[in-house]
Amino acid sequence: MLSTLLILADAEREDPAISTRPLAPPIFIAGLSRSGTTFLHGLLAEDPANRAPRTWEAIYPYPAHRAAGFGAGRWKVQLQLRIFTRQSVALRQHWRVMLRDAFWLANFCLKQGAIRS
């Protein structure tokens, strides 16, 4: 986050007109889990008068800056999401095997009388 603030401060120094552009006040959606916050976010994002930031924009709000590095922006986030997806699939498979083994062990112990249901 600090690097993003420094990048934005640098951009403002290079182009002072950035700080004079009008900005609408943001809308923050907060709530408990399962209370409809994601639904409300999607509903507000459908309104042409509102604009919800994309994932890559939230991570790299100024991807064109020279300090943002190679592949900053949408493509870097897509790569990170692909890597995460592959890792999460492998992790789910690992947990399935662990759960299967745990159920087998529990069933074996029940049959042997080592534990009672």
C-alpha beads as a LAMMPS data file, in Angstrom:
LAMMPS data file: protein, C-alpha beads

117 atoms
116 bonds

1 atom types
1 bond types

-500.0 500.0 xlo xhi
-500.0 500.0 ylo yhi
-500.0 500.0 zlo zhi

Masses

1 110.0

Atoms # bond

1 1 1 0.000 0.000 0.000
2 1 1 2.821 2.369 0.778
3 1 1 4.304 1.836 -2.674
4 1 1 0.913 2.659 -4.224
5 1 1 0.704 5.886 -2.227
6 1 1 4.205 6.847 -3.351
7 1 1 3.353 6.047 -6.980
8 1 1 0.190 8.171 -6.808
9 1 1 2.055 11.037 -5.098
10 1 1 4.665 10.878 -7.862
11 1 1 1.900 10.969 -10.518
12 1 1 0.355 14.033 -8.840
13 1 1 3.731 15.809 -8.895
14 1 1 4.121 15.030 -12.616
15 1 1 0.554 16.150 -13.437
16 1 1 -0.899 18.620 -10.878
17 1 1 -4.255 18.594 -12.714
18 1 1 -4.930 15.148 -11.216
19 1 1 -5.701 16.617 -7.810
20 1 1 -8.135 19.188 -9.261
21 1 1 -10.387 16.650 -11.016
22 1 1 -13.818 16.289 -9.404
23 1 1 -14.457 13.032 -7.554
24 1 1 -17.795 11.644 -6.455
25 1 1 -17.863 10.365 -2.885
26 1 1 -17.261 6.596 -2.798
27 1 1 -19.820 4.065 -1.612
28 1 1 -18.517 1.508 0.881
29 1 1 -20.484 -1.658 1.468
30 1 1 -19.924 -3.322 4.826
31 1 1 -21.852 -6.012 6.603
32 1 1 -21.774 -9.353 8.294
33 1 1 -21.227 -12.513 6.307
34 1 1 -24.257 -13.897 4.479
35 1 1 -26.072 -10.553 4.851
36 1 1 -26.281 -9.711 1.135
37 1 1 -23.258 -7.411 0.759
38 1 1 -21.998 -9.205 -2.369
39 1 1 -25.464 -9.063 -3.898
40 1 1 -25.730 -5.336 -3.114
41 1 1 -22.263 -4.734 -4.596
42 1 1 -23.273 -6.512 -7.799
43 1 1 -26.555 -4.622 -7.941
44 1 1 -24.863 -1.230 -7.535
45 1 1 -22.168 -2.177 -10.070
46 1 1 -24.911 -2.755 -12.688
47 1 1 -26.055 0.872 -12.397
48 1 1 -24.383 2.979 -15.129
49 1 1 -24.103 5.885 -12.671
50 1 1 -21.808 3.790 -10.442
51 1 1 -18.493 2.209 -11.238
52 1 1 -17.053 -0.697 -9.276
53 1 1 -13.282 -1.174 -9.541
54 1 1 -12.006 -4.360 -11.139
55 1 1 -9.796 -6.661 -9.066
56 1 1 -6.652 -5.621 -10.892
57 1 1 -7.534 -1.944 -10.415
58 1 1 -7.867 -2.426 -6.668
59 1 1 -4.425 -4.064 -6.528
60 1 1 -2.702 -1.764 -9.060
61 1 1 -4.664 1.518 -9.133
62 1 1 -2.098 3.177 -11.404
63 1 1 -0.602 0.380 -13.566
64 1 1 0.857 2.717 -16.206
65 1 1 3.410 4.176 -13.774
66 1 1 7.019 3.231 -14.460
67 1 1 7.461 1.841 -10.929
68 1 1 4.527 -0.549 -11.276
69 1 1 6.871 -3.029 -12.924
70 1 1 6.572 -5.551 -15.711
71 1 1 3.099 -6.937 -16.279
72 1 1 1.385 -4.728 -13.718
73 1 1 -2.320 -4.394 -14.002
74 1 1 -4.918 -6.763 -15.318
75 1 1 -2.512 -9.336 -16.819
76 1 1 -0.450 -9.709 -13.650
77 1 1 -3.572 -10.192 -11.537
78 1 1 -4.932 -12.738 -14.028
79 1 1 -1.655 -14.652 -13.781
80 1 1 -1.803 -14.555 -9.982
81 1 1 -5.416 -15.793 -10.054
82 1 1 -4.482 -18.669 -12.387
83 1 1 -1.668 -19.706 -10.040
84 1 1 -3.980 -19.450 -7.032
85 1 1 -6.662 -21.512 -8.814
86 1 1 -4.170 -24.273 -9.621
87 1 1 -2.920 -24.298 -6.037
88 1 1 -6.442 -24.324 -4.610
89 1 1 -7.405 -27.313 -6.797
90 1 1 -4.336 -29.204 -5.553
91 1 1 -5.143 -28.229 -1.977
92 1 1 -8.762 -29.412 -2.328
93 1 1 -7.518 -32.771 -3.652
94 1 1 -5.095 -33.009 -0.723
95 1 1 -7.879 -32.299 1.777
96 1 1 -10.129 -34.904 0.104
97 1 1 -7.445 -37.542 0.605
98 1 1 -6.906 -36.458 4.217
99 1 1 -10.653 -36.573 4.939
100 1 1 -10.985 -39.978 3.298
101 1 1 -8.121 -41.295 5.441
102 1 1 -9.582 -39.719 8.593
103 1 1 -12.982 -41.331 7.931
104 1 1 -11.319 -44.674 7.266
105 1 1 -9.344 -44.428 10.515
106 1 1 -12.449 -43.418 12.498
107 1 1 -14.425 -46.305 10.982
108 1 1 -11.595 -48.743 11.726
109 1 1 -11.375 -47.544 15.357
110 1 1 -15.165 -47.887 15.747
111 1 1 -15.043 -51.461 14.458
112 1 1 -12.158 -52.325 16.782
113 1 1 -13.966 -50.827 19.771
114 1 1 -11.235 -48.248 20.360
115 1 1 -13.806 -45.439 20.280
116 1 1 -17.544 -45.406 20.802
117 1 1 -20.117 -43.565 18.738

Bonds

1 1 1 2
2 1 2 3
3 1 3 4
4 1 4 5
5 1 5 6
6 1 6 7
7 1 7 8
8 1 8 9
9 1 9 10
10 1 10 11
11 1 11 12
12 1 12 13
13 1 13 14
14 1 14 15
15 1 15 16
16 1 16 17
17 1 17 18
18 1 18 19
19 1 19 20
20 1 20 21
21 1 21 22
22 1 22 23
23 1 23 24
24 1 24 25
25 1 25 26
26 1 26 27
27 1 27 28
28 1 28 29
29 1 29 30
30 1 30 31
31 1 31 32
32 1 32 33
33 1 33 34
34 1 34 35
35 1 35 36
36 1 36 37
37 1 37 38
38 1 38 39
39 1 39 40
40 1 40 41
41 1 41 42
42 1 42 43
43 1 43 44
44 1 44 45
45 1 45 46
46 1 46 47
47 1 47 48
48 1 48 49
49 1 49 50
50 1 50 51
51 1 51 52
52 1 52 53
53 1 53 54
54 1 54 55
55 1 55 56
56 1 56 57
57 1 57 58
58 1 58 59
59 1 59 60
60 1 60 61
61 1 61 62
62 1 62 63
63 1 63 64
64 1 64 65
65 1 65 66
66 1 66 67
67 1 67 68
68 1 68 69
69 1 69 70
70 1 70 71
71 1 71 72
72 1 72 73
73 1 73 74
74 1 74 75
75 1 75 76
76 1 76 77
77 1 77 78
78 1 78 79
79 1 79 80
80 1 80 81
81 1 81 82
82 1 82 83
83 1 83 84
84 1 84 85
85 1 85 86
86 1 86 87
87 1 87 88
88 1 88 89
89 1 89 90
90 1 90 91
91 1 91 92
92 1 92 93
93 1 93 94
94 1 94 95
95 1 95 96
96 1 96 97
97 1 97 98
98 1 98 99
99 1 99 100
100 1 100 101
101 1 101 102
102 1 102 103
103 1 103 104
104 1 104 105
105 1 105 106
106 1 106 107
107 1 107 108
108 1 108 109
109 1 109 110
110 1 110 111
111 1 111 112
112 1 112 113
113 1 113 114
114 1 114 115
115 1 115 116
116 1 116 117
